[in-house]
Structure formats: structure tokens, C-alpha cells
Amino acid sequence: MVATEMEKEEKTMTEHEKRELVRGRLKKEGIEFILAQFVDIHGGPKVKQVPVECFDDIVDDGAGFAGGAVWGVGQGPESHDLMARADVETFRQLPWKPNVAVVNCDLFVDKEPWPYCPRTNLKRMLDEFAKEGYAYNGGFEPEHFLVQRSEDGTIKPWDPLGIDTLAKPCYDFRGICQAMDYLQEIIRYGNQMGFEIYQSDHEDANGQYEVNFGWTDALHASDRLTLFRMMAGQIANRYGAVCTFMAKPFGNKTGSSAHLHFHVADAVSGKNLFPLGEGEQDLKGLGMSKVAIYFVGGLLKHVRAITAVSSPLINCYRRIQSGEFVYSSASGYTWTPSFASYGDNNRTQLYRGPDNKRFEDRSPSAMVNPYLLCAVQIAAGLDGIKNQIDPGDPICQENVWNLPHEERRKRGMILLPQNLFEAVEELEQDEVVKTALGPIADEYIRLKKAEWGEFMRHVTTWELKRYLTFL
């Protein structure tokens, strides 16, 4: 995790000094407008455009929103205004619109923090984690497609030169060449905004790309993912493409994830607590500490409920199907875990340990609300640490996808929920995960059940073809 010199400087400043530093920076950068931004329950960014002259207003009071017009914030048309109050440390100039800055906001109602705000809720969980002596750090790897809409309403991968046609296009030179300008723009702009992007590539499907962020605390990692998704969509438009983070836009291609690399650190010193300590017993042969092993034990215990958050939409479950499905993409693999396992540097499992300093969660959909995901992972992991939950034996150098079902069962590898309704039912029954969401939990469950009900009212073309004259 790397802190910039400015971030280090700001940590020693008073709130007034921080405000004046930002005010001076906005003036120097020629900022005329500010986007006061928060996210709804789905992780969708919501903004108001504010003249820079109203800087003090959005810092002190916030920009006002009608909560009943926003998904999942616990308000109706009769409710008092949501006030999106600026987090002073998060002002960033938009490199592609240089007279505009964006700032991450926390929601308030009647001058009190609003518990339905995903960012406020994550702050609450980070504070609870800190009281136990821990911090939660990580970095996302957002995958996404560039697509074009056809006149008949279908979509196809963005491929202006007609060269991105390989069955296994991952890392392909020609495939990435036509997207180099797009990728260079989002990397350049992302790093100007402090994302510490260190690599990008053509991913496993035609028209699919990935970038990798540097590490920071969970709150700012979530801010980065949110702003990245906002930025990528705007830059893609320049190239005649639609940027989509939809989990599975094509039935025969790999889906898109937001892999999360994470570790637990000491809340005071910032030291990574995942590597094995001096003289500490290596419980699982991974060179990892008890904190790491028990944390992932908690994640595995609660993973079926967590899946309702990490795969929040109906389409997400087209990524995480089991059986022969994992070999059903055009490239040969879906690269998506459907069973709960952990272990070494092995991409067939849910929690991959590339080294002894971190785990990678390979399950989250690219459509995930990162604030909610990090909140529930903190709660589940803390449950694991406090109760010393044993995750069982790690899977090392074995293809989880190829293990017989009975072998998986014997090793305690449970199947992840295979649809949104199943996952939401698991969430309803898991008090640890629900508590991590606070009052958002009931709102989330209600909305997801409504989404499932709406989906089930639709008859698909597949059903008509298969069943119309079945008998």
C-alpha cells in the first residue's frame, strides 16, 4: 500500500488546513464545477453539479437530494433531504474534463450520518475492525467489455479492425493494439487521480479488458473502483464503444469480475498481518499467519450469504455456474469459482493465495457495490478471527473444477448459490453478514426479491424454443 506525499502531509493537518489546501488546489487547477457524488444501494454513482464558489456549502452542509428518487436509501417522497457532504480528502480533478472536480460524499439527514449510505456503513465497519486492532486493505482488478450495439438491438464486441477474433484472445498482442489508446487514456487518467494502476491487458474474451489498481484502505479502494467505472464509460464513448461492467453480456464468453486482492493490517502500525510471524506455527503450509487463516475461515463460513453481495444481480449468476459450465466459454474456461475453497496460487479456487501476503477473492462480479462487499467481508473475517474458524485444508496444485462432486463434499467445499434468490435467502439467515449491512440489509433483501420476481415474469426465447411443442 503506497501513500502519496500529499496524503502523508494531509494526515498531519487540521480540518481547516485540509480545506484551505484543497481550495487552493481547485483554484490552481482551474476548477469551475464540482460533482458531489455518492452511490446508491447498487453502487451506481449519483451526482449534483455544483459551482466551485459553493465549495464551502458542500463541505459544511452538503448537496441536497430527494432520497425517494434513489434506490435503496431508506426514504420516500415525504422524507427530509439527503445531504451529500464532501469528504475533503477525496477531491479529484477529472482529467478528461479538466474544469470539473469530483468528490466522494457521505450522506446526512438532519445533520446526522445516514446509515443507509453504503460509504458511511463501510466507515462504521472499518471503525469496528479498528477497535479490534485491525485495518482492511486491498485493490480491485475491474474487468469490462467494450461493445457496440447493432441495429437489431443485439450487441457485439467492439472490434473496429476486425482482428479480435481468436478463441483464446487473452494477452493477445493484436487484440490489445487496437485498444491501446483507450487503455492508455484510462491508465493515464486513473493515475492522475491517484489509482496507482500498474498494468492492463486484453482479457479472456473478445472485447474484454482488465486494469489492476494499487493497494489502499478498503474505503478508498471502493472509491477508486466507483470512479474508475464512471471514467471508463466516458472514455469508451470517444472510441465509438459502450463500456459495460455487466457480469455476463455474452453467453459463450468469459464473464467480468472485480477480483479483490486483500490483507489485514495492524490498525496502528499498518503492518501486514498475513505473513507468518517469527516463531509462529505454519498451520496450513502456506506461510500465512493465524490471522490470515482464521480470516479466510470466516469468509468461507459465510460465503453463501456474502455471494448475495458479491454477485448482486441476476445476470451475475451466469458467471458462477458449476459442472461442465466452467469449460463452456469459447476460450475453454470461465475462470470463475463456483465452489468455496482456498489455497495457493491456483485460479480454480475462490480465495487464491498468490503469495503469503494476501488472498485474492475471485468471486465478485464487476457489477459489485464495493462498499457493501468490503463491509460484509470485514464482518465475516472478524468472526473467523474471534472464533478461530478453521477453513479446512487448502487446495494446492489441484484443479477444483475437475474434482468429483463427492470429493468436493468430503473436503467441505460447498457450492455457491446458483441464482440470486438462493443467495438472498442465505443472506436473510446470516446475522453476521446482515449486521455488517446495518439497516441496508432489509432494504437490500426487499429490492433483490423484487428483482427476482420481475425476472420470473419474463418468458425467454430459450424457453419458447425448448418447450413450446415439447409434448
Order of alpha helices (4+ residues) and beta strands (2+ residues): alpha-alpha-beta-beta-alpha-beta-beta-beta-beta-beta-alpha-beta-beta-alpha-alpha-beta-beta-beta-alpha-beta-beta-alpha-alpha-beta-beta-beta-alpha-alpha-alpha-alpha-alpha-alpha
